[in-house]
């Protein structure tokens, strides 16, 4: 970022670099920046891929760790620069997979809980009917 006079990560990701001189030069001036960003993303994917020979679970654990250290406040303490929030999104496929898996697990738990509540409701209804029947029979005799 320093090489191109870019102050924030948002300028790179949005393509709106504030210090570019003239609008007519922006497209031409952005090309080296875009190339550098693409190169960094490829390099990050290479870092991520190294050492992933042990299995799929490790890939998702590593992706989760990248996300965690980027966004968790305890890892930003004492830093004298902004945190690069787009870093873990170089591995967006893995992060999206984790999100979908977690969402389906939550839906399954919610579904299981709803079934349990429904069963409890039916049992409660059954016992209330049974108590009512006993009450009617006792008062009848």
Protein Blocks (a to p, Z undefined) as FASTA:
>chain_A
ZZnopabfklmmnopafklmbfklmmmmmmmmmmmmmmmmmmmmmmmmgoplnbjklmmm
mmmmmmmmmmpmklmgoiabdcdfklmmmmmmmmmmmmmmmmmmmmmmmmmmmmmmmmmm
mmmmmmmmmmmmmmmmmmmZZ
